């Protein structure tokens, strides 16, 4: 037996290597299984992702026994499944390879861990873990601490990489603080007693404290209050003596937390990975101070707002007043018995003006005065003028209110500064009234009558009840009119009324802007409907326009004759061809007049064959034989229009109906069924024939046709002869027996027509058949085969010897035969087209 050759040593080692790998893998699984069970007091997995690193490891945070979220720093060691020691604050950290972190690196890690470390978001937690590895991992040891060192462990996860980039960019630039910490405080005294304090601080500021001197927080007795950056605190001045002046001081202090200190909290875990979290932020105390002086002098003032900006002519002018004290003033004074000091304010109303007066500190010398009114102010609050002044005419009116010490009673005068005077400005819009203009307007429609689709326009003649047309910004205030065109169907014009009837339909709107008296055209026209009726305009001052308040409301009536146009349909009359022969071309004719639609309309013609025995005209789909819908006739002007031609293929009575359509397909007119002038009669003509009865062999024979009745244009007649030799079942007239066919003979009118002659050589019986054709070659009439009157006998007759000479005897026989056969005539039938 042959020995197998020995295997190479390498091939012998391969099974052993495979077996060793399997054993090691199993041991690793056992170790992993043991590692998944954390020891007592060990960190547990927090937020992050399993299997995300290039090595299939976990990236995220762990929760230490003290409940804080921590991050691994020794990437080459096992995860911290053993007992975790208490966290200790350290100024630096040694790496797993024995070097110390630089001070700025400790600050950066502290900033990132303080800012984002305590997160339950797995994406952010994984990004923070990668940032820690950027400084403390084996990859950072080999390639240096850098962005790529941390990104290496993210292994291309887009979401985690985005969060990591944000942490890297901010931690690398903001770890030592973003700016020099600062604080601000500002006092604003609105009047002698009240004001506000606004505080601010740089980014990172925590809650601060505001302290007041010479004032308290409004509504309380507190002189200290907690604030945040941007707080606005209302204050109330607290006088310390009888002086009319009081100094107010505000001091604010903030703790600004910006950046991180050079420290971390380190957690030992035996021979497994150590963990860290953030320690302390960088805190700075900042302070700011401001001062202001409050003037406690009593200075009553009024602000006014007219009760109504627009006042009808003859109505009362009423102004609204709000009494208060001036900025820096003390509170409203009280008299010795406790009542508020009564201050008399006097208001003067000026006007009318053609436009809003310009604002000024003094009243123009030539300003007209309507009158004055007085109001006694008994403390801060709202008041109204008595309303004794009435609006005399159109125009602008403006109030000016004054408070003067000289005009007050003696005991009141003592409460005011010497020669105290207050007056608001002249021409303030808030203190001005407007008495609107009163207009009149009359409209005139552009046309009294129009057709379907016509453009209907209108115009307004605008006038004013007085000579004053108000002005704004140097230009006349425009009156904006809104016009609505309504359509009312029917033959009766609408009756003028103050309301629009329910059956009226809006067909369009237009606008007219009138900057003064005059005649103005509407901004657009409306299109008349394709129905008979009336279009009537109604105008009004547009209540929604910006200038509407400057005019008294105005609207005109509906249905005024000058604002109404009648919409008339076109007229259509028709005349059909009264009678035609079958197969002739026939058409209908329509005469269109009256008011035609603006856009081209179209005529459609239809013809209906009346059923036999019908008692009344019938025109529906069941008997329609012609419809020109696919080839309508365009109508642009008044005139005569013919339908497309057609041919009627059956005898009978035909009724025509014409329909006129608007451009949008609306039916404008439709004829009636059965009108005499719209009737065409198609009656059959008659053809009778008589052929030569007897000829000798070799003699000429021919046929004769008599045509009566209506003859179609272009009709022709063809004669044919058929030999009956040997025909037993006879008669037979087809291609097999035809011996003669004439050229077509034109038939122009009723009459007698002879066929061409032909020579018949063979004795026997011959049948003639005549055929009448229309201009298109279609047969209208075909004679019958075998009629006696259409039979020619060819042969020599054999007579008995009677002693007569042959020639006289033959002549007598032929004469007798002609008498007998000549009287045989018949009416042939007409071929009806199907």
Helices and strands as residue ranges (DSSP letters): H 9-35, E 44-49, E 59-63, E 69-72, E 88-90, H 103-112, I 113-117, H 122-136, H 138-143, H 147-154, H 158-174, E 183-189, E 194-201, E 208-213, E 215-217, E 224-227, E 232-237, E 245-260, E 264-267, E 275-278, E 281-295, E 300-306, E 319-325, E 343-353, E 369-377, E 381-384, E 395-404, G 405-407, H 410-413, E 421-423, G 429-431, E 432-435, E 439-445, E 449-450, E 455-456, E 458-464, E 471-472, E 475-476, E 479-489, E 505-514, E 518-521, E 526-527, E 533-541, G 548-550, G 561-563, E 564-567, E 570-576, E 579-580, E 585-586, E 588-594, E 601-609, G 621-623, E 624-627, G 629-631, E 633-635, E 639-642, E 646-647, E 652-661, E 667-670, G 676-678, E 679-682, E 686-691, E 694-695, E 699-701, E 703-708, E 715-723, E 738-741, E 745-747, E 751-754, E 758-760, E 764-773, E 779-782, G 788-790, E 791-794, H 806-822
